[in-house]
Amino acid sequence: MGEDVTDARVLARALADPASVVGLDPDGWTTLLAMARAEQLIGTLAIRLDGLPMPAAVKAILADARAAAEQGRRAALWEAEMARRALAAIDCPVVLLKGTAFVAGGLSAGQGRSIGDLDILVPRASLDAVESALLAAGWEWVKPDPYDDAYYRRWMHELPPLIHRERDRMIDVHHTILPLTARITPDADALVEDSVPLANGLRILSPNGMIVHAAAHLFADGDLAGGMRNLWDIRCLVEEFGTDGLDAEARRHGLRDEVARSLRLVDALFGVTRARGVDRLYVRRIAARDGWGRPTRPITRLAFYVRSHWLRMPPAMLARHLWIKFRKA
């Protein structure tokens, strides 16, 4: 596979150029598969490498990964249908987000995609009705702690997470895409208004809206955990839909810098350019895995973890929140 790379850029290269894995030795396959599992991209890798020559043991592992991804796709669509039924009587748009949106829309970003919770976006004015309908349909609170409940309701971009008592599947109900305490305030109403209807009445964000959301989640909110998967999502969306109107959409939501960085890092990880300046730190964090898929670069990870909290809330609020959580722990 060319130059010796000892972090998750091995995985990025295999996703971008599947033919580059031909001729890998056993250690190379072990590294690639371990990193793919750790980054929750094993299903995507299995789709990308399907049909290429590889050892029988690897072929079996990737066949299992494709089967698991297909099962995950069906489960995600069923959970979306259950939410649709629960919310059918409420006169409000229900927008699917992230992996469920990709598979529901038949998008290339959904091929082999690992899907966890069901994430939906609804207008903030409809939150009370949505909450009541979900509780009546069998969902229950995951976080019963009064402080956590109040924190979510006052400051976060979503309700406290819910889990279904029978199916054991979680749903995150968003009313915008960044915490209310964040320095950036996206136009959630515009995201809902521009969303695209599906045949069953549910909706997904517009293509540009999906890219903006992925970039917001990655660079304006989180600590870059799952960054490789999010950047692969963006790469797929850009390849499928292009970038016409993307800069204007990013400006509309105050996320121009985040979207621009996401496009640069997509090209640095999956393309031919090299990351420059501060972007190199982001690549260093996103690719921080060893040959067994274990996290590496703890100082870099800690720095981005601290950064994620700094972005989420002002210093005084952050200090108070961390002190309360420390005391509870």
Sequence and secondary structure as in RCSB ss.txt:
>XXXX:A:sequence
MGEDVTDARVLARALADPASVVGLDPDGWTTLLAMARAEQLIGTLAIRLDGLPMPAAVKAILADARAAAEQGRRA
ALWEAEMARRALAAIDCPVVLLKGTAFVAGGLSAGQGRSIGDLDILVPRASLDAVESALLAAGWEWVKPDPYDDA
YYRRWMHELPPLIHRERDRMIDVHHTILPLTARITPDADALVEDSVPLANGLRILSPNGMIVHAAAHLFADGDLA
GGMRNLWDIRCLVEEFGTDGLDAEARRHGLRDEVARSLRLVDALFGVTRARGVDRLYVRRIAARDGWGRPTRPIT
RLAFYVRSHWLRMPPAMLARHLWIKFRKA
>XXXX:A:secstr
  S   STHHHHHHHH GGGGTT  HHHHHHHHHHHHHTT HHHHHHHHTTS   HHHHHHHHHHHHHHHHHHHH
HHHHHHHHHHHHTTS S  EE HHHHHHHTT GGGTT    SEEEE  GGGHHHHHHHHHHTTEEES   HHHHH
HHHHHSSB   EEETTT  EEEEESSSS TTSS    HHHHHHT EE TTS EE  HHHHHHHHHHHHHTTS ST
THHHHHHHHHHHHHHH  TTHHHHHHHTT HHHHHHHHHHHHHHHSS    TTHHHHHHHHT B TTS B  HHH
HHHHHHHHHHHHS HHHHHHHHHHHHHH 
